[in-house]
Structures are given as C-alpha cells and as structure tokens.
Amino acid sequence: MFILVTLLAFYTSALNTVAQSRKQRYEDLAYRVANKQMESLRATTYVSLPPSGAVSDSMLNQIPSGAGSFTVADYAGYTGIKEITVTVTWTDGIAKQLQLKTLAGNGGINP
C-alpha cells in the first residue's frame, strides 16, 4: 500500500510539473512575440509609426488562441513623445495577457 501511495504522489507531482512547464512556455513565447514586435516598432521612424495594428508572428500559432495587437498613442502631457503598447493574449484554461510598453520620441528612442 505504501508503494502505491508513493507512486501516486510521484505521478501527481510529475503531472503538475508538466502543466506548469507548458504554462511557462506559453508565457515565454508571448514575451518573445511582444518583444520582437516592440523592437520592430522602435526601429520605425517616429513619423511613420502606425496608430495601431495586429501582430503577425508564426510563434503565435504555438500558443493556444494566441493573438497580438499594438497601439501607438500620444503620451499625455508631452509633445513629440508617443507611447507604444504591445499586447499578446492567449487562453490556457483561463484568459492570459502579456503587455509591454515603451516611449518613442521625435528625436529617437531616447529624446
């Protein structure tokens, strides 16, 4: 009986580890997708920044219900500065979201 209980405990622990690893992998992929989009937008000239758009990255296909979008808006209180927000969403049993933000200035990334 003790051996069966011990084996069941190890089995349950292994299942939890696998589930946690999968969730961490999805979050890591979402971060990579968002970071790649952020770097692409930061490489765009200030005047050419689009106001919003969808993120299209093949890594999104590896995330359950993975989708991404970005917005570029004027930064409140300052002229010549825009706030860039990249959002990646997915569903892993519950809805998840990862969001990265940065500022871009008329004189470059760090005005």
Gaussian input, Z-matrix of N, CA and C with variables (Angstrom, degrees):
# hf/3-21g

backbone

0 1
 N
 C     1     B1
 C     2     B2     1     A1
 N     3     B3     2     A2     1     D1
 C     4     B4     3     A3     2     D2
 C     5     B5     4     A4     3     D3
 N     6     B6     5     A5     4     D4
 C     7     B7     6     A6     5     D5
 C     8     B8     7     A7     6     D6
 N     9     B9     8     A8     7     D7
 C    10    B10     9     A9     8     D8
 C    11    B11    10    A10     9     D9
 N    12    B12    11    A11    10    D10
 C    13    B13    12    A12    11    D11
 C    14    B14    13    A13    12    D12
 N    15    B15    14    A14    13    D13
 C    16    B16    15    A15    14    D14
 C    17    B17    16    A16    15    D15
 N    18    B18    17    A17    16    D16
 C    19    B19    18    A18    17    D17
 C    20    B20    19    A19    18    D18
 N    21    B21    20    A20    19    D19
 C    22    B22    21    A21    20    D20
 C    23    B23    22    A22    21    D21
 N    24    B24    23    A23    22    D22
 C    25    B25    24    A24    23    D23
 C    26    B26    25    A25    24    D24
 N    27    B27    26    A26    25    D25
 C    28    B28    27    A27    26    D26
 C    29    B29    28    A28    27    D27
 N    30    B30    29    A29    28    D28
 C    31    B31    30    A30    29    D29
 C    32    B32    31    A31    30    D30
 N    33    B33    32    A32    31    D31
 C    34    B34    33    A33    32    D32
 C    35    B35    34    A34    33    D33
 N    36    B36    35    A35    34    D34
 C    37    B37    36    A36    35    D35
 C    38    B38    37    A37    36    D36
 N    39    B39    38    A38    37    D37
 C    40    B40    39    A39    38    D38
 C    41    B41    40    A40    39    D39
 N    42    B42    41    A41    40    D40
 C    43    B43    42    A42    41    D41
 C    44    B44    43    A43    42    D42
 N    45    B45    44    A44    43    D43
 C    46    B46    45    A45    44    D44
 C    47    B47    46    A46    45    D45
 N    48    B48    47    A47    46    D46
 C    49    B49    48    A48    47    D47
 C    50    B50    49    A49    48    D48
 N    51    B51    50    A50    49    D49
 C    52    B52    51    A51    50    D50
 C    53    B53    52    A52    51    D51
 N    54    B54    53    A53    52    D52
 C    55    B55    54    A54    53    D53
 C    56    B56    55    A55    54    D54
 N    57    B57    56    A56    55    D55
 C    58    B58    57    A57    56    D56
 C    59    B59    58    A58    57    D57
 N    60    B60    59    A59    58    D58
 C    61    B61    60    A60    59    D59
 C    62    B62    61    A61    60    D60
 N    63    B63    62    A62    61    D61
 C    64    B64    63    A63    62    D62
 C    65    B65    64    A64    63    D63
 N    66    B66    65    A65    64    D64
 C    67    B67    66    A66    65    D65
 C    68    B68    67    A67    66    D66
 N    69    B69    68    A68    67    D67
 C    70    B70    69    A69    68    D68
 C    71    B71    70    A70    69    D69
 N    72    B72    71    A71    70    D70
 C    73    B73    72    A72    71    D71
 C    74    B74    73    A73    72    D72
 N    75    B75    74    A74    73    D73
 C    76    B76    75    A75    74    D74
 C    77    B77    76    A76    75    D75
 N    78    B78    77    A77    76    D76
 C    79    B79    78    A78    77    D77
 C    80    B80    79    A79    78    D78
 N    81    B81    80    A80    79    D79
 C    82    B82    81    A81    80    D80
 C    83    B83    82    A82    81    D81
 N    84    B84    83    A83    82    D82
 C    85    B85    84    A84    83    D83
 C    86    B86    85    A85    84    D84
 N    87    B87    86    A86    85    D85
 C    88    B88    87    A87    86    D86
 C    89    B89    88    A88    87    D87
 N    90    B90    89    A89    88    D88
 C    91    B91    90    A90    89    D89
 C    92    B92    91    A91    90    D90
 N    93    B93    92    A92    91    D91
 C    94    B94    93    A93    92    D92
 C    95    B95    94    A94    93    D93
 N    96    B96    95    A95    94    D94
 C    97    B97    96    A96    95    D95
 C    98    B98    97    A97    96    D96
 N    99    B99    98    A98    97    D97
 C   100   B100    99    A99    98    D98
 C   101   B101   100   A100    99    D99
 N   102   B102   101   A101   100   D100
 C   103   B103   102   A102   101   D101
 C   104   B104   103   A103   102   D102
 N   105   B105   104   A104   103   D103
 C   106   B106   105   A105   104   D104
 C   107   B107   106   A106   105   D105
 N   108   B108   107   A107   106   D106
 C   109   B109   108   A108   107   D107
 C   110   B110   109   A109   108   D108
 N   111   B111   110   A110   109   D109
 C   112   B112   111   A111   110   D110
 C   113   B113   112   A112   111   D111
 N   114   B114   113   A113   112   D112
 C   115   B115   114   A114   113   D113
 C   116   B116   115   A115   114   D114
 N   117   B117   116   A116   115   D115
 C   118   B118   117   A117   116   D116
 C   119   B119   118   A118   117   D117
 N   120   B120   119   A119   118   D118
 C   121   B121   120   A120   119   D119
 C   122   B122   121   A121   120   D120
 N   123   B123   122   A122   121   D121
 C   124   B124   123   A123   122   D122
 C   125   B125   124   A124   123   D123
 N   126   B126   125   A125   124   D124
 C   127   B127   126   A126   125   D125
 C   128   B128   127   A127   126   D126
 N   129   B129   128   A128   127   D127
 C   130   B130   129   A129   128   D128
 C   131   B131   130   A130   129   D129
 N   132   B132   131   A131   130   D130
 C   133   B133   132   A132   131   D131
 C   134   B134   133   A133   132   D132
 N   135   B135   134   A134   133   D133
 C   136   B136   135   A135   134   D134
 C   137   B137   136   A136   135   D135
 N   138   B138   137   A137   136   D136
 C   139   B139   138   A138   137   D137
 C   140   B140   139   A139   138   D138
 N   141   B141   140   A140   139   D139
 C   142   B142   141   A141   140   D140
 C   143   B143   142   A142   141   D141
 N   144   B144   143   A143   142   D142
 C   145   B145   144   A144   143   D143
 C   146   B146   145   A145   144   D144
 N   147   B147   146   A146   145   D145
 C   148   B148   147   A147   146   D146
 C   149   B149   148   A148   147   D147
 N   150   B150   149   A149   148   D148
 C   151   B151   150   A150   149   D149
 C   152   B152   151   A151   150   D150
 N   153   B153   152   A152   151   D151
 C   154   B154   153   A153   152   D152
 C   155   B155   154   A154   153   D153
 N   156   B156   155   A155   154   D154
 C   157   B157   156   A156   155   D155
 C   158   B158   157   A157   156   D156
 N   159   B159   158   A158   157   D157
 C   160   B160   159   A159   158   D158
 C   161   B161   160   A160   159   D159
 N   162   B162   161   A161   160   D160
 C   163   B163   162   A162   161   D161
 C   164   B164   163   A163   162   D162
 N   165   B165   164   A164   163   D163
 C   166   B166   165   A165   164   D164
 C   167   B167   166   A166   165   D165
 N   168   B168   167   A167   166   D166
 C   169   B169   168   A168   167   D167
 C   170   B170   169   A169   168   D168
 N   171   B171   170   A170   169   D169
 C   172   B172   171   A171   170   D170
 C   173   B173   172   A172   171   D171
 N   174   B174   173   A173   172   D172
 C   175   B175   174   A174   173   D173
 C   176   B176   175   A175   174   D174
 N   177   B177   176   A176   175   D175
 C   178   B178   177   A177   176   D176
 C   179   B179   178   A178   177   D177
 N   180   B180   179   A179   178   D178
 C   181   B181   180   A180   179   D179
 C   182   B182   181   A181   180   D180
 N   183   B183   182   A182   181   D181
 C   184   B184   183   A183   182   D182
 C   185   B185   184   A184   183   D183
 N   186   B186   185   A185   184   D184
 C   187   B187   186   A186   185   D185
 C   188   B188   187   A187   186   D186
 N   189   B189   188   A188   187   D187
 C   190   B190   189   A189   188   D188
 C   191   B191   190   A190   189   D189
 N   192   B192   191   A191   190   D190
 C   193   B193   192   A192   191   D191
 C   194   B194   193   A193   192   D192
 N   195   B195   194   A194   193   D193
 C   196   B196   195   A195   194   D194
 C   197   B197   196   A196   195   D195
 N   198   B198   197   A197   196   D196
 C   199   B199   198   A198   197   D197
 C   200   B200   199   A199   198   D198
 N   201   B201   200   A200   199   D199
 C   202   B202   201   A201   200   D200
 C   203   B203   202   A202   201   D201
 N   204   B204   203   A203   202   D202
 C   205   B205   204   A204   203   D203
 C   206   B206   205   A205   204   D204
 N   207   B207   206   A206   205   D205
 C   208   B208   207   A207   206   D206
 C   209   B209   208   A208   207   D207
 N   210   B210   209   A209   208   D208
 C   211   B211   210   A210   209   D209
 C   212   B212   211   A211   210   D210
 N   213   B213   212   A212   211   D211
 C   214   B214   213   A213   212   D212
 C   215   B215   214   A214   213   D213
 N   216   B216   215   A215   214   D214
 C   217   B217   216   A216   215   D215
 C   218   B218   217   A217   216   D216
 N   219   B219   218   A218   217   D217
 C   220   B220   219   A219   218   D218
 C   221   B221   220   A220   219   D219
 N   222   B222   221   A221   220   D220
 C   223   B223   222   A222   221   D221
 C   224   B224   223   A223   222   D222
 N   225   B225   224   A224   223   D223
 C   226   B226   225   A225   224   D224
 C   227   B227   226   A226   225   D225
 N   228   B228   227   A227   226   D226
 C   229   B229   228   A228   227   D227
 C   230   B230   229   A229   228   D228
 N   231   B231   230   A230   229   D229
 C   232   B232   231   A231   230   D230
 C   233   B233   232   A232   231   D231
 N   234   B234   233   A233   232   D232
 C   235   B235   234   A234   233   D233
 C   236   B236   235   A235   234   D234
 N   237   B237   236   A236   235   D235
 C   238   B238   237   A237   236   D236
 C   239   B239   238   A238   237   D237
 N   240   B240   239   A239   238   D238
 C   241   B241   240   A240   239   D239
 C   242   B242   241   A241   240   D240
 N   243   B243   242   A242   241   D241
 C   244   B244   243   A243   242   D242
 C   245   B245   244   A244   243   D243
 N   246   B246   245   A245   244   D244
 C   247   B247   246   A246   245   D245
 C   248   B248   247   A247   246   D246
 N   249   B249   248   A248   247   D247
 C   250   B250   249   A249   248   D248
 C   251   B251   250   A250   249   D249
 N   252   B252   251   A251   250   D250
 C   253   B253   252   A252   251   D251
 C   254   B254   253   A253   252   D252
 N   255   B255   254   A254   253   D253
 C   256   B256   255   A255   254   D254
 C   257   B257   256   A256   255   D255
 N   258   B258   257   A257   256   D256
 C   259   B259   258   A258   257   D257
 C   260   B260   259   A259   258   D258
 N   261   B261   260   A260   259   D259
 C   262   B262   261   A261   260   D260
 C   263   B263   262   A262   261   D261
 N   264   B264   263   A263   262   D262
 C   265   B265   264   A264   263   D263
 C   266   B266   265   A265   264   D264
 N   267   B267   266   A266   265   D265
 C   268   B268   267   A267   266   D266
 C   269   B269   268   A268   267   D267
 N   270   B270   269   A269   268   D268
 C   271   B271   270   A270   269   D269
 C   272   B272   271   A271   270   D270
 N   273   B273   272   A272   271   D271
 C   274   B274   273   A273   272   D272
 C   275   B275   274   A274   273   D273
 N   276   B276   275   A275   274   D274
 C   277   B277   276   A276   275   D275
 C   278   B278   277   A277   276   D276
 N   279   B279   278   A278   277   D277
 C   280   B280   279   A279   278   D278
 C   281   B281   280   A280   279   D279
 N   282   B282   281   A281   280   D280
 C   283   B283   282   A282   281   D281
 C   284   B284   283   A283   282   D282
 N   285   B285   284   A284   283   D283
 C   286   B286   285   A285   284   D284
 C   287   B287   286   A286   285   D285
 N   288   B288   287   A287   286   D286
 C   289   B289   288   A288   287   D287
 C   290   B290   289   A289   288   D288
 N   291   B291   290   A290   289   D289
 C   292   B292   291   A291   290   D290
 C   293   B293   292   A292   291   D291
 N   294   B294   293   A293   292   D292
 C   295   B295   294   A294   293   D293
 C   296   B296   295   A295   294   D294
 N   297   B297   296   A296   295   D295
 C   298   B298   297   A297   296   D296
 C   299   B299   298   A298   297   D297
 N   300   B300   299   A299   298   D298
 C   301   B301   300   A300   299   D299
 C   302   B302   301   A301   300   D300
 N   303   B303   302   A302   301   D301
 C   304   B304   303   A303   302   D302
 C   305   B305   304   A304   303   D303
 N   306   B306   305   A305   304   D304
 C   307   B307   306   A306   305   D305
 C   308   B308   307   A307   306   D306
 N   309   B309   308   A308   307   D307
 C   310   B310   309   A309   308   D308
 C   311   B311   310   A310   309   D309
 N   312   B312   311   A311   310   D310
 C   313   B313   312   A312   311   D311
 C   314   B314   313   A313   312   D312
 N   315   B315   314   A314   313   D313
 C   316   B316   315   A315   314   D314
 C   317   B317   316   A316   315   D315
 N   318   B318   317   A317   316   D316
 C   319   B319   318   A318   317   D317
 C   320   B320   319   A319   318   D318
 N   321   B321   320   A320   319   D319
 C   322   B322   321   A321   320   D320
 C   323   B323   322   A322   321   D321
 N   324   B324   323   A323   322   D322
 C   325   B325   324   A324   323   D323
 C   326   B326   325   A325   324   D324
 N   327   B327   326   A326   325   D325
 C   328   B328   327   A327   326   D326
 C   329   B329   328   A328   327   D327
 N   330   B330   329   A329   328   D328
 C   331   B331   330   A330   329   D329
 C   332   B332   331   A331   330   D330

   B1=1.4515
   B2=1.5369
   B3=1.3347
   B4=1.4667
   B5=1.5262
   B6=1.3366
   B7=1.4705
   B8=1.5307
   B9=1.3243
   B10=1.4602
   B11=1.5229
   B12=1.3191
   B13=1.4602
   B14=1.5197
   B15=1.3216
   B16=1.4642
   B17=1.5331
   B18=1.3330
   B19=1.4651
   B20=1.5271
   B21=1.3135
   B22=1.4599
   B23=1.5291
   B24=1.3287
   B25=1.4665
   B26=1.5298
   B27=1.3340
   B28=1.4678
   B29=1.5276
   B30=1.3218
   B31=1.4549
   B32=1.5331
   B33=1.3167
   B34=1.4600
   B35=1.5225
   B36=1.3037
   B37=1.4663
   B38=1.5290
   B39=1.3198
   B40=1.4624
   B41=1.5352
   B42=1.3250
   B43=1.4678
   B44=1.5229
   B45=1.3261
   B46=1.4625
   B47=1.5206
   B48=1.3136
   B49=1.4615
   B50=1.5284
   B51=1.3133
   B52=1.4718
   B53=1.5292
   B54=1.3136
   B55=1.4718
   B56=1.5275
   B57=1.3147
   B58=1.4693
   B59=1.5275
   B60=1.3163
   B61=1.4695
   B62=1.5228
   B63=1.3358
   B64=1.4559
   B65=1.5311
   B66=1.3276
   B67=1.4686
   B68=1.5230
   B69=1.3172
   B70=1.4649
   B71=1.5261
   B72=1.3304
   B73=1.4643
   B74=1.5197
   B75=1.3263
   B76=1.4693
   B77=1.5285
   B78=1.3165
   B79=1.4679
   B80=1.5254
   B81=1.3186
   B82=1.4621
   B83=1.5335
   B84=1.3290
   B85=1.4653
   B86=1.5222
   B87=1.3272
   B88=1.4695
   B89=1.5320
   B90=1.3330
   B91=1.4656
   B92=1.5258
   B93=1.3300
   B94=1.4613
   B95=1.5332
   B96=1.3344
   B97=1.4668
   B98=1.5270
   B99=1.3353
   B100=1.4713
   B101=1.5241
   B102=1.3086
   B103=1.4671
   B104=1.5309
   B105=1.3211
   B106=1.4674
   B107=1.5300
   B108=1.3362
   B109=1.4680
   B110=1.5222
   B111=1.3253
   B112=1.4647
   B113=1.5272
   B114=1.3135
   B115=1.4674
   B116=1.5268
   B117=1.3216
   B118=1.4670
   B119=1.5268
   B120=1.3212
   B121=1.4718
   B122=1.5232
   B123=1.3222
   B124=1.4683
   B125=1.5256
   B126=1.3324
   B127=1.4633
   B128=1.5325
   B129=1.3295
   B130=1.4665
   B131=1.5301
   B132=1.3234
   B133=1.4621
   B134=1.5224
   B135=1.3030
   B136=1.4654
   B137=1.5236
   B138=1.3204
   B139=1.4643
   B140=1.5261
   B141=1.3154
   B142=1.4627
   B143=1.5284
   B144=1.3285
   B145=1.4608
   B146=1.5261
   B147=1.3463
   B148=1.4677
   B149=1.5304
   B150=1.3309
   B151=1.4625
   B152=1.5310
   B153=1.3398
   B154=1.4656
   B155=1.5191
   B156=1.3251
   B157=1.4528
   B158=1.5106
   B159=1.3085
   B160=1.4541
   B161=1.5243
   B162=1.2973
   B163=1.4585
   B164=1.5180
   B165=1.3226
   B166=1.4595
   B167=1.5224
   B168=1.3059
   B169=1.4526
   B170=1.5204
   B171=1.3116
   B172=1.4604
   B173=1.5285
   B174=1.3302
   B175=1.4703
   B176=1.5255
   B177=1.3351
   B178=1.4706
   B179=1.5271
   B180=1.3433
   B181=1.4645
   B182=1.5252
   B183=1.3179
   B184=1.4615
   B185=1.5274
   B186=1.3349
   B187=1.4614
   B188=1.5250
   B189=1.3378
   B190=1.4702
   B191=1.5353
   B192=1.3131
   B193=1.4738
   B194=1.5278
   B195=1.3173
   B196=1.4635
   B197=1.5186
   B198=1.3125
   B199=1.4623
   B200=1.5225
   B201=1.3164
   B202=1.4558
   B203=1.5122
   B204=1.3213
   B205=1.4594
   B206=1.5231
   B207=1.3211
   B208=1.4635
   B209=1.5151
   B210=1.3234
   B211=1.4615
   B212=1.5161
   B213=1.3200
   B214=1.4573
   B215=1.5217
   B216=1.3202
   B217=1.4654
   B218=1.5239
   B219=1.3303
   B220=1.4624
   B221=1.5212
   B222=1.3161
   B223=1.4569
   B224=1.5269
   B225=1.3094
   B226=1.4685
   B227=1.5256
   B228=1.3105
   B229=1.4590
   B230=1.5159
   B231=1.3397
   B232=1.4620
   B233=1.5201
   B234=1.3142
   B235=1.4608
   B236=1.5213
   B237=1.3030
   B238=1.4570
   B239=1.5194
   B240=1.3268
   B241=1.4693
   B242=1.5264
   B243=1.3223
   B244=1.4628
   B245=1.5300
   B246=1.3276
   B247=1.4627
   B248=1.5257
   B249=1.3231
   B250=1.4597
   B251=1.5248
   B252=1.3277
   B253=1.4638
   B254=1.5216
   B255=1.3317
   B256=1.4641
   B257=1.5247
   B258=1.3289
   B259=1.4594
   B260=1.5230
   B261=1.3251
   B262=1.4663
   B263=1.5198
   B264=1.3291
   B265=1.4622
   B266=1.5264
   B267=1.3265
   B268=1.4571
   B269=1.5184
   B270=1.3279
   B271=1.4543
   B272=1.5185
   B273=1.2975
   B274=1.4610
   B275=1.5321
   B276=1.3196
   B277=1.4555
   B278=1.5206
   B279=1.3319
   B280=1.4632
   B281=1.5298
   B282=1.3111
   B283=1.4696
   B284=1.5282
   B285=1.3282
   B286=1.4703
   B287=1.5197
   B288=1.3270
   B289=1.4652
   B290=1.5187
   B291=1.3291
   B292=1.4589
   B293=1.5223
   B294=1.3350
   B295=1.4608
   B296=1.5219
   B297=1.3324
   B298=1.4646
   B299=1.5186
   B300=1.3421
   B301=1.4660
   B302=1.5204
   B303=1.3314
   B304=1.4626
   B305=1.5259
   B306=1.3115
   B307=1.4649
   B308=1.5211
   B309=1.3302
   B310=1.4658
   B311=1.5140
   B312=1.3167
   B313=1.4570
   B314=1.5037
   B315=1.3229
   B316=1.4450
   B317=1.5272
   B318=1.3160
   B319=1.4654
   B320=1.5137
   B321=1.3222
   B322=1.4593
   B323=1.5147
   B324=1.3192
   B325=1.4568
   B326=1.5220
   B327=1.2939
   B328=1.4598
   B329=1.5234
   B330=1.3335
   B331=1.4709
   B332=1.5124
   A1=110.38
   A2=116.64
   A3=121.22
   A4=111.12
   A5=116.50
   A6=120.91
   A7=109.97
   A8=117.59
   A9=120.58
   A10=111.91
   A11=117.49
   A12=121.50
   A13=110.34
   A14=117.05
   A15=121.66
   A16=110.55
   A17=117.18
   A18=120.46
   A19=111.68
   A20=116.90
   A21=120.92
   A22=110.85
   A23=117.20
   A24=121.08
   A25=110.60
   A26=117.11
   A27=120.34
   A28=111.07
   A29=116.95
   A30=121.59
   A31=110.90
   A32=116.74
   A33=121.59
   A34=110.78
   A35=116.41
   A36=121.02
   A37=110.91
   A38=116.72
   A39=121.07
   A40=110.54
   A41=117.46
   A42=120.38
   A43=111.62
   A44=117.17
   A45=120.57
   A46=111.30
   A47=116.57
   A48=121.19
   A49=110.78
   A50=116.58
   A51=120.89
   A52=110.22
   A53=116.98
   A54=120.92
   A55=110.66
   A56=117.06
   A57=121.05
   A58=111.00
   A59=117.50
   A60=121.46
   A61=110.78
   A62=116.80
   A63=120.59
   A64=110.45
   A65=117.13
   A66=120.38
   A67=110.73
   A68=116.85
   A69=120.99
   A70=110.74
   A71=116.72
   A72=120.64
   A73=110.18
   A74=117.68
   A75=120.91
   A76=110.67
   A77=116.47
   A78=120.04
   A79=110.82
   A80=116.85
   A81=121.23
   A82=110.45
   A83=116.87
   A84=119.87
   A85=111.09
   A86=117.43
   A87=121.32
   A88=110.12
   A89=116.70
   A90=119.93
   A91=110.73
   A92=117.16
   A93=120.01
   A94=111.50
   A95=116.40
   A96=120.72
   A97=110.22
   A98=116.57
   A99=120.57
   A100=111.04
   A101=117.16
   A102=120.98
   A103=110.95
   A104=116.68
   A105=120.69
   A106=110.30
   A107=116.77
   A108=120.46
   A109=110.69
   A110=116.52
   A111=121.14
   A112=110.14
   A113=117.40
   A114=120.75
   A115=111.03
   A116=116.65
   A117=120.02
   A118=110.60
   A119=116.77
   A120=120.17
   A121=111.51
   A122=117.08
   A123=119.87
   A124=111.64
   A125=116.74
   A126=120.92
   A127=111.66
   A128=116.63
   A129=122.00
   A130=108.69
   A131=116.47
   A132=119.05
   A133=109.93
   A134=116.08
   A135=123.01
   A136=112.21
   A137=116.68
   A138=120.28
   A139=112.38
   A140=117.79
   A141=121.74
   A142=113.28
   A143=117.91
   A144=119.87
   A145=110.40
   A146=117.47
   A147=119.27
   A148=110.03
   A149=118.10
   A150=120.11
   A151=113.64
   A152=117.40
   A153=121.14
   A154=108.75
   A155=115.01
   A156=118.94
   A157=111.57
   A158=114.44
   A159=121.28
   A160=109.30
   A161=116.16
   A162=121.86
   A163=106.91
   A164=116.69
   A165=120.11
   A166=108.04
   A167=115.22
   A168=122.02
   A169=107.54
   A170=116.84
   A171=120.39
   A172=112.42
   A173=117.90
   A174=120.39
   A175=112.03
   A176=117.42
   A177=120.12
   A178=111.29
   A179=116.98
   A180=120.54
   A181=112.19
   A182=117.71
   A183=121.64
   A184=112.33
   A185=116.37
   A186=122.60
   A187=107.64
   A188=119.07
   A189=119.57
   A190=111.73
   A191=115.56
   A192=123.31
   A193=111.11
   A194=117.57
   A195=122.27
   A196=112.59
   A197=115.83
   A198=122.28
   A199=108.23
   A200=116.00
   A201=119.86
   A202=112.00
   A203=114.97
   A204=120.97
   A205=108.90
   A206=115.39
   A207=119.93
   A208=109.70
   A209=115.15
   A210=121.85
   A211=108.52
   A212=115.44
   A213=123.00
   A214=106.14
   A215=116.95
   A216=120.62
   A217=109.78
   A218=116.11
   A219=120.78
   A220=108.75
   A221=115.89
   A222=121.30
   A223=108.53
   A224=116.28
   A225=121.79
   A226=112.08
   A227=115.23
   A228=120.95
   A229=115.35
   A230=117.61
   A231=120.06
   A232=110.04
   A233=116.47
   A234=120.45
   A235=108.15
   A236=115.71
   A237=119.89
   A238=113.87
   A239=117.44
   A240=121.11
   A241=108.49
   A242=114.96
   A243=120.80
   A244=109.62
   A245=115.03
   A246=121.01
   A247=108.09
   A248=115.58
   A249=122.02
   A250=107.45
   A251=116.41
   A252=121.91
   A253=108.51
   A254=115.95
   A255=121.91
   A256=107.12
   A257=116.55
   A258=122.29
   A259=110.06
   A260=116.04
   A261=122.18
   A262=107.08
   A263=116.34
   A264=121.31
   A265=109.46
   A266=115.74
   A267=122.05
   A268=108.63
   A269=115.45
   A270=120.90
   A271=108.86
   A272=115.67
   A273=121.86
   A274=107.36
   A275=115.41
   A276=119.29
   A277=110.24
   A278=116.05
   A279=123.03
   A280=107.59
   A281=116.24
   A282=120.58
   A283=109.65
   A284=115.51
   A285=122.17
   A286=108.92
   A287=115.37
   A288=120.79
   A289=109.35
   A290=114.92
   A291=121.59
   A292=106.45
   A293=116.73
   A294=120.47
   A295=110.05
   A296=115.74
   A297=122.30
   A298=108.25
   A299=116.33
   A300=121.83
   A301=109.57
   A302=114.64
   A303=120.80
   A304=108.09
   A305=115.79
   A306=122.22
   A307=109.03
   A308=115.35
   A309=121.40
   A310=107.12
   A311=115.12
   A312=119.81
   A313=112.87
   A314=115.42
   A315=122.14
   A316=111.09
   A317=116.99
   A318=121.20
   A319=112.39
   A320=119.81
   A321=123.24
   A322=110.37
   A323=115.52
   A324=120.51
   A325=111.03
   A326=117.42
   A327=122.22
   A328=109.51
   A329=117.45
   A330=120.36
   A331=112.81
   D1=-43.40
   D2=179.49
   D3=-59.07
   D4=-40.02
   D5=-179.29
   D6=-65.82
   D7=-41.72
   D8=178.66
   D9=-63.43
   D10=-42.91
   D11=178.41
   D12=-63.46
   D13=-41.77
   D14=179.17
   D15=-64.10
   D16=-44.65
   D17=178.22
   D18=-63.42
   D19=-39.72
   D20=177.68
   D21=-63.79
   D22=-39.73
   D23=178.32
   D24=-64.22
   D25=-43.04
   D26=178.26
   D27=-64.95
   D28=-40.15
   D29=179.82
   D30=-63.56
   D31=-45.72
   D32=178.47
   D33=-62.36
   D34=-42.42
   D35=178.42
   D36=-62.10
   D37=-42.04
   D38=179.96
   D39=-64.45
   D40=-41.70
   D41=178.21
   D42=-62.48
   D43=-41.69
   D44=178.41
   D45=-64.37
   D46=-38.93
   D47=179.35
   D48=-64.19
   D49=-43.02
   D50=179.24
   D51=-63.37
   D52=-45.65
   D53=-179.98
   D54=-62.09
   D55=-43.56
   D56=-179.92
   D57=-65.79
   D58=-38.86
   D59=178.26
   D60=-63.83
   D61=-40.33
   D62=179.08
   D63=-64.55
   D64=-44.23
   D65=179.24
   D66=-62.41
   D67=-40.38
   D68=179.06
   D69=-66.56
   D70=-36.44
   D71=178.14
   D72=-64.00
   D73=-43.32
   D74=178.79
   D75=-61.09
   D76=-42.90
   D77=179.54
   D78=-65.05
   D79=-39.94
   D80=178.78
   D81=-64.25
   D82=-43.85
   D83=177.56
   D84=-62.78
   D85=-41.76
   D86=179.02
   D87=-61.50
   D88=-42.07
   D89=178.40
   D90=-63.12
   D91=-42.63
   D92=-179.52
   D93=-63.69
   D94=-41.87
   D95=178.47
   D96=-62.70
   D97=-47.24
   D98=-179.28
   D99=-63.98
   D100=-42.18
   D101=-179.30
   D102=-65.16
   D103=-40.77
   D104=179.22
   D105=-63.33
   D106=-42.48
   D107=178.22
   D108=-66.22
   D109=-40.71
   D110=179.57
   D111=-61.00
   D112=-45.02
   D113=179.77
   D114=-65.09
   D115=-35.89
   D116=176.97
   D117=-64.24
   D118=-43.55
   D119=178.58
   D120=-67.85
   D121=-37.42
   D122=179.18
   D123=-66.81
   D124=-23.80
   D125=178.88
   D126=-83.71
   D127=-10.24
   D128=179.72
   D129=-81.49
   D130=142.08
   D131=178.28
   D132=-64.38
   D133=150.85
   D134=-175.15
   D135=-54.23
   D136=-46.36
   D137=-176.51
   D138=-73.05
   D139=-17.76
   D140=-178.85
   D141=-95.17
   D142=-0.57
   D143=-178.60
   D144=-64.68
   D145=124.41
   D146=178.00
   D147=-74.65
   D148=152.82
   D149=-177.87
   D150=-68.85
   D151=-27.84
   D152=178.70
   D153=-168.27
   D154=172.74
   D155=178.17
   D156=174.02
   D157=175.06
   D158=178.08
   D159=-98.52
   D160=149.07
   D161=176.15
   D162=-91.49
   D163=125.35
   D164=176.09
   D165=-118.83
   D166=108.21
   D167=-178.77
   D168=-142.50
   D169=136.40
   D170=-178.03
   D171=-63.31
   D172=-24.27
   D173=178.85
   D174=-66.69
   D175=-22.57
   D176=177.82
   D177=-62.16
   D178=-26.91
   D179=178.89
   D180=-68.83
   D181=-18.35
   D182=-179.59
   D183=-87.81
   D184=-4.48
   D185=-179.62
   D186=-108.56
   D187=132.10
   D188=-179.36
   D189=-61.58
   D190=123.26
   D191=-178.58
   D192=55.46
   D193=35.16
   D194=-177.61
   D195=-69.69
   D196=133.85
   D197=177.75
   D198=-149.10
   D199=155.42
   D200=179.69
   D201=-145.06
   D202=152.68
   D203=177.68
   D204=-151.07
   D205=164.77
   D206=176.17
   D207=-141.61
   D208=154.24
   D209=174.48
   D210=-133.44
   D211=147.48
   D212=175.92
   D213=-127.78
   D214=119.33
   D215=-176.87
   D216=-135.52
   D217=155.80
   D218=175.45
   D219=-61.20
   D220=137.87
   D221=179.41
   D222=-81.14
   D223=125.89
   D224=-174.48
   D225=-58.02
   D226=129.44
   D227=173.83
   D228=88.51
   D229=-6.17
   D230=-178.33
   D231=-133.05
   D232=136.87
   D233=175.22
   D234=-93.24
   D235=146.38
   D236=177.60
   D237=79.85
   D238=12.47
   D239=177.22
   D240=-130.53
   D241=133.72
   D242=177.31
   D243=-119.88
   D244=147.73
   D245=175.79
   D246=-101.66
   D247=125.93
   D248=179.35
   D249=-105.35
   D250=127.48
   D251=178.83
   D252=-125.00
   D253=124.43
   D254=176.44
   D255=-113.22
   D256=128.67
   D257=-178.18
   D258=-124.33
   D259=131.25
   D260=174.09
   D261=-119.88
   D262=130.04
   D263=179.84
   D264=-121.49
   D265=152.44
   D266=175.56
   D267=-158.93
   D268=169.71
   D269=178.92
   D270=-122.66
   D271=121.35
   D272=178.21
   D273=-128.16
   D274=62.95
   D275=-172.32
   D276=88.60
   D277=-43.89
   D278=174.19
   D279=-132.07
   D280=159.56
   D281=-179.30
   D282=-69.54
   D283=131.63
   D284=178.74
   D285=-121.73
   D286=155.29
   D287=-179.92
   D288=-148.93
   D289=139.20
   D290=173.99
   D291=-125.70
   D292=133.47
   D293=-176.29
   D294=-133.37
   D295=130.90
   D296=175.17
   D297=-116.80
   D298=140.73
   D299=178.58
   D300=-130.66
   D301=147.08
   D302=174.46
   D303=-152.77
   D304=169.82
   D305=177.34
   D306=-114.03
   D307=145.37
   D308=174.44
   D309=-129.13
   D310=133.71
   D311=-179.22
   D312=-109.31
   D313=159.95
   D314=179.94
   D315=-60.41
   D316=-27.74
   D317=179.91
   D318=-95.77
   D319=11.30
   D320=-179.17
   D321=127.36
   D322=-171.80
   D323=-178.32
   D324=-64.43
   D325=-42.92
   D326=179.02
   D327=-115.79
   D328=86.38
   D329=-174.78
   D330=-63.56

